[in-house]
């Protein structure tokens, strides 16, 4: 009679390999234009506002959509691909396709006073904090 040892770790490794193959096959089906990218941003807090910077090279102001609601900022757009479907690339690293970024900031925002500018491929969005959330200076009176 022979004793057979079954390792639970071997079963887990087999399961993990199967899951990895499944994920690779699923991701391989999507082309770069079908996937939605997440836009990288820098968010800087100032005393009265938040300043958001994002790199959007090659886009015009009409290619961007910005929405502000309560304390949430949404930035959406699309990088257009320069080549057609028949193009054969040796390397394809430039961004192409839709992108979005939704950020929840710590305090309510004043959407009516928000300002956006696009210069040299850098989007700068300045969103003031709502009046109720701004610091207030109180003068002390001496009697």
N, C-alpha and C positions, 0 to 999 in steps of 0.2 A: 504494500500500500504506500502511495506517495502522498506527501503533504504539499498542498498547493497554497501559497501565500498570496493573498490578494491585497494590494496596497490601495488604500483610499486616495492617496496622493496621485497615483497613476490615473485613477478614474477622473479626478479633478483636472489633471493636466490634459487628458483627452477631451474633456468637456470644454476646457478653455480654448484648445486648438480649434475645435469645431465652431465655437462662438467667434473666434478671430477670423476664420475663413468666411463665415456668414457675413460679418461686418465688412470685410474687404470686398466681397462680391456685391453687397448692397451699395457701398460707396463708389465702386467702379462704374456702376450703371449711370450715375449722375455725372453729367458733363459740368464743366466749370460755370457755364452760363445758367445752369439749372439750380445751383446751390446758392443760398443767400449767405453773404459774408457778414461778419460783424465788424463795424467800423471802429477803429481804434481812436480813442479820444484822450485828451488831457482836460481835467476839470480843476480849476483853481478857485478857491473861495476867497472873496474879498469881503470887506466889511458890509457893503451894501448890495453886492451882486455875486453871481457865479460867472466865470469866464470859461467857455468850452472851446477848445481848439481841436480840429480834426484835419488830417491830410486827405484831400480829395483832388489829386492831380488830374488835369485834363477835363475837369467838369466846369460847366458854366452855372451861373446862379439859377437858371431855369431847370437844371437837372436835379436840384435838391428840394426836398420837402421837409419843413421843420414845423413841429406841433408842440405846443406847451399847454399843459392842463394841470392845474393845482401845483404839485411838486414834481411833475414828470415831464421830461424833455425827450421828444422822439425826432431822430434825424434819419431820413430815408433818401435813397437815390439809386442810380444805376450807372455803372461803368460800361460804356459801349465798347464792344470788341471791334478792332480795326479790320480784321480779316474775315473772310467768309468761311462757310463750312468746309470748303474744299482745300483750305490751306493746310499744309503739313509743316508743323513746327519741329525744330530741333530742341527748342526750349520755349516754354510758355509760362512766364512768371508775372506778367503784368496783370493787374486786377481786371476782371471782366464779370459782369453780372450785377444783380441787385445787392444792395447792402442796407443794413439798418442798425440803429443803436437806440435803445430806450434806456434812459437813466432816471432813477428816482433820487431826487436830491433831498437833503434833510429837512428843508422848510418849504413853505408855499412860495410860489413865484408870481411876479407881476408880468403876465404875458403881454399886456398892452405896451409896456415900455421896453420890451426886448429888442435888441439890435443884432443884425447878422451882417457880416461882410465876407467877401471872398477875394483874396489877393494872393497871387502866385501859388495857387493850388492849396492854400490853407484857409479853411473855414474858421472864422472867429465869431462866436455867439456869446453875447453878453446879456444875461438874464438877471434883472434886479430881483432881490428878495421882496416879498410882499411887505407892505408898510408895517403890518402888525409884528413881523419877525425881525425888523431892523433894530439895532441897538438905539436906545434913546438916551440922550444926555439930559440930566436933570440938574438944574441950578439950585444950590442951597442958599436960602436967604438967611441973613443974619438979623436978628431982632435987636 
